[in-house]
Amino acid sequence: MVRTSSLASISLAFLLSWFFAGVAIADSESPHDVVKTAVEDVLARLQSDKAEIEKNPDRIYNLVEEIVLPHVDMDAVSRSVLGKYWRNATDVQRQQFEDEFKVLLMRTYGTALSAYTGQTVNYLPGSVQPSDRTNLVKLEIDQGGGPPIPVAFAMHRKDDRWLLYDFKIDGVSLVQNYRSNFASIIRRGGMESLLDHLQKHNAGQA
């Protein structure tokens, strides 16, 4: 599995949750507009569900599944993460991988989000043209005493929605990081080995 620092994981999780609270967007809105609006929406939800989350910590996974994952282009991310191995996988293997990878992301983000302690988000200037199909949204996380952590969201427009297909935190790409880890497992034991690895990992986190 990919290893990141605790602060980076926390920053990644709460930014994803804030950012993807938006649903469909109008042509007049940019990804940067959606970010600022989504921050207030999800913070309110986290606050309103605070007592329930404290009573049942697994509730945070439900929030991630409900708020975050519907706004990630899982098909595009799965294809990119597997790279050349996606082409050689069967339809059944592709679906199994996407299902297990979705659970992995949900639990990773949920666990990190539960440790959020109020880090400040600074929005960097950006622009998008009406004809643009892709956009990079850049933010910084204020560590409070250390250099800010840069975060970049790679978005593309799909059916009039902006969906995530990759992101970088402190210069490290999610897709490239997972691709390297998963390719190593596949080379050693094939696609079935990776699926078994993910299933056992997800079951162990349950």
N, C-alpha and C positions, 0 to 999 in steps of 0.2 A: 504493500500500500504506500501511497505517497506520504511523506513525512514533512510537516511544516511546523513552524514555531507555534506555541499556544496563542500568542497575540495575533499572529497572521491568520490562524484558523478562526479566531473569534471575529476579527475584522471581516474576513471573507464571508462568514455566515450571516452576520447582521446586515452587511451591505447587500448581499443577495436577497435577503428577506425584505428589506426596505424597497429595493429597486424593483422587484418583480411583483409588487402588490398591485400594480396597474394592470388593467386587462387590455381591451382594444384601445387604440389611440386614433385621434382624428388627424387629418393631414396637416393641420396647423400646429400640432404639438410635435416637439422633438423628443428624443430619448432623454435629453437633459431636463426638459420640463417634467417628464414622467418621474424621474428620480426624485425631484424635490417634492412633488405631490405625494409620492409613495411613502416617503419618510414619515410624514405625519400620520398617514393612514395606518401603517403597520405598528408604529410606536403606540398608537391608541389601542390597537388590538392586543399588543403585548401587555399593556397596562391593565386593560379590562379583564384579561385572562390570567393575570398574575397569581391570584389566589388558587385558581384551579391548577396552574402549572406547578406551584409549590406543593400542592397536595398530590398531584399525579405528574411527575416529571416527564413521563412518556408523552404527555399532551403536546410537548414542544415539537415532537415528530409529526403529529397531526397538523400542526400549524404550518410546518415546512411543506408537507405534502399538499396542503390546501392552497397556500399562498405562493410558494416558490416554484415548485416543479411544473405546474401548468404553463409557466412562462419561460421554460427552458426548452429549446428545440432538441428533444432527446434523440430524435432520429439523426440530426446533423451531428450532435456531439458524439453519439455512439459510432457513427461512421468514421469520424475524424480520430477518435480515440483508438479504434481498432486498425485504422489505416488499411494496408494491403490485406490484412487478415479478414476484414469485413467481406471482401470480394470472394474469398474462399470458403466462408462460412455458409452453412445451409440456412434456409429461412427460419427453421426452428431454432437453430443456434443463435441467430441474430436476435430473435424475439426474446429468448432466454437471457441473452447478454443484456439487452436493453432493460429488461425487468429487474435483473439483479443490480445493474449499475445504477438504476434509479433508486433502489433501496439504499445502496451504498452512499449516494449523494444525500439522500434524505437524512440518514442517521449521522453522517459526518457533519452536515450543516446544523442539524438539530442539537447535537451534543455541544458544538462550539457556541451556538446561539444562547444556550442555557447559561453560559459563563459570561455573557455580555455585561460590561460594567460601565457603560455610558461614554465610550470613546467618541470624540468629535469628528464629524465628517466635513471636509472642505471640498467644495465643488470647483473643478477647474473649468475654464472657459472652453466652449466647443460650439460647433455649428453643424447644421445638416441642411442639405438642399432637398426640395420636394422630389427630385428625381433619384436621390440617393437610395440605394438598396442596402447599404451597410453603413455602420457608424461606430466610432470608438468613443465611449464615455469614460472620462478620466476623473478620478477622485483621489483624495489623500486622507489617510487616517491619522489623526493627531495622537501620538503616543503619550503626550504629556511628560516631557523630559527627554525625549529622544527624537531622532529625525522622523518625519512623517512617513507612513507606508504608502507607496503609490499603488493604486488599483486601477485597472483598465478593463472595461467590459466591451467585448466584441459582439456587436448586435447586427442582426439582419432583419429586414422587413419581409414578413411572410403573411400573406392574406391580411394586409393592413394592420399587422401587429408587429411590434419590435420584440424579437426573441433572442435569447442568449445562445451563442454557439461556441464561445470560448471566453476566457478572461485571464488576465495576468495579475498576480499580486506580488509586489516587490520584484517585478520583472520575470516571474516564473509563470509559464502558461499551464493552465489546468490540462488542456488536451495533450500537450507535449509530455507533461509529467506522467499522466496516467498511461499514455501510449508507450512510453519507455518501460514502465513497470509491467504492463500487461503483455507486451511483446516478449519480454524476458520469460514470462511464465509459459506463453504459447510455444516458444522455441524449445523449451524443455519438455513439455508434455502435450502440446496440441491445444486446440480450442476447448475440448472437453475438460482439460486440466484447469484452464482459466475459469470456466463456468463452475466447476467443483470448488475451486478456491474462493470465488465470490460467494457462493451459497454458504459455505462453511463460515466465512468471515461475517456475513450478514446474520447468520443464525447465532453466532457467538456474541454479536452486539445486541441481540434482541432482549 
